[in-house]
Amino acid sequence: MAGRVGIVLAIAGSLLAVALVVRTSTNEAEPRVKANLAFTLEDMNGVVRQVTDQEMLDAKAKIAAGGFGCEPASAASVAGARLLCDQGIIGPDERVVCILTGHQLKDPTATVAYHTTDQEQFNKVLGSRGVKRASYANRAVSVNNNLDEILKAIQLYS
């Protein structure tokens, strides 16, 4: 995720949260993309907010706890929707659609580091990304290859 910024776009009216991943390096398409985004924002009375890797990984963990998977950058839509709710841009009675894309193992190093109990691995992988904690980590549980023990662990940790 280094070199990328999670951006959330909200369009007024029927609010729509869209996660965009914008590369911070310049390329030929960037001016056209910026111009199209600026036009859309102005035309639709939209707003843009930036979310951090910390917020994206926390959102990804919450999404995973609900039984869904996505890539870390895609979780920007959920992190952004939360931010927009906190800022009062999305009201408590409004509906929001957050689109999750990408395979949940697209960035397995970050995912494993977020959920690990190994602080050294966490710091090595995520520290440079500004991630300081794993508030919503789903720690691995070791269970013997026995159906009864597996079922017991599911009941215990669910």
N, C-alpha and C positions, 0 to 999 in steps of 0.2 A: 504494500500500500504506500510505501514511500514514493514521493513524487506525484501523488494524486491527492485530490481534495474531493471529499464528498459534498455534493451540492444538492440542496432540496429546493424545488420550485413549487410554489403554491399559486394556483390560479383562482381568483375570487369567483364567487357564484357557487358553482358546484366545485368545491375545493378538491384539488388533485395534487397529491404529493408524488413527485417523480424524482428518483435518484439519478443523478448524472455523475459520472466520474470524469473529471477534467484533468488532463495531464498538464502539469505545470510547465513542461518544456514547450517551446513554440514549434508549430508545424504549419504547413500550407493551409490546412483547413481551418485552423483556429480563428482567424479574423471573420470568416463566413459564419462559423458557429456562434461566435460572440454577437455578431450583428443579428442573426436570427433569434437568438435568445433575448437580446435587448428588445427587439420588435415585439416578440411574444409577450414579454413581461409588461411592456407599456400598453399594448393593445388589450391585454386581458386583466390589467390591474393586479399583476402578480408580485410576489416577493421572492427573494433568494436568501437562503441562510446556509451557512457553512457548519458542518458537524465534524468533530474530531474523530481520529481513529479510536479513541477511548469510547466515545459515544456509539460509534458503529459496532465495535466488538461487544459492548454491553447489550446493544439491541440484538445483535446476532445470537448471543447467548440466550436472551429472553425468547427469541423466535424458536431456537432449538429446543428450549424447555417445553414449548408448546407442540413439539413434534414436527416442526417444519425445518427445512434446511435452505440456506442461501449462501452466497459468497459474502465475505465481510463488507465489501463496498456496496453491495446491494442493500444491506441493512441500513444504509444511509436514509432510505425512504422512511423506515420506522423511527430511526433516531431523529430525523428531521420533523416528522409528524409530531413526535413528543415535544420537540423544541417549539414548534409552532403553536401547540396547545399551551405550553408553559407561558408563551409570550402573548396569549390571548388572540392570536391570529386565526386559529381554529377554535371555534366555540365548543363547549362541552356537549351540545346537542347536535353537532354537525357530523356528517359521515365523511370518512376519508378512505381512499383506496391506496394502499401501499403495494407497489409491484416489486416482487422479489424475483431476481433472476440469478443465473449462474449456479453452478454446482456447489454444494456446501463444502466440498473438499478442494475448491479452486485455490485456496491459500491455506493448505493444511498445517504449515509451520506455525502460522499465527493462531489458528484454531487450537492446536495442541498446546501451544505455549500459554494461551489464555486459560485453559482448563487444567493445567498442570499444578502439582503441588511443589514442583522444583523451582524455587525462586530464582536460581541462577539462569535457568533456561528462559523463564519469563522475562527477566531483565535483559538478557542477550537479544532475544527476538523482538520484544515489544517495547523495551525501554527507549530505543531510538525513535520510536513512533509516537512517543508521548503518552503511552499507556502506563498508568501507575498502579492499577489495581484490577482485580477480576471479581467485581462485586456479584456477578451472576454466574460464576463458574459452576459447571456441572462436573464435579470430580468423578473420576473413574472409580468404579467399584469392582474389585476382583472377586469372582465367584467360581467355585469349582464347577466342572462340567457335569452337573447333576441337575435334572429338571426341577426337583423339589427345592434345591438351594437357589436356583435361578428365580423361580416363582416367589420364594420367600424374600429375596433381595428386591425384586420388583415391588412387592407390597411394602417393604420396609422403607424404600427410598422414593416411592412415588408420592 
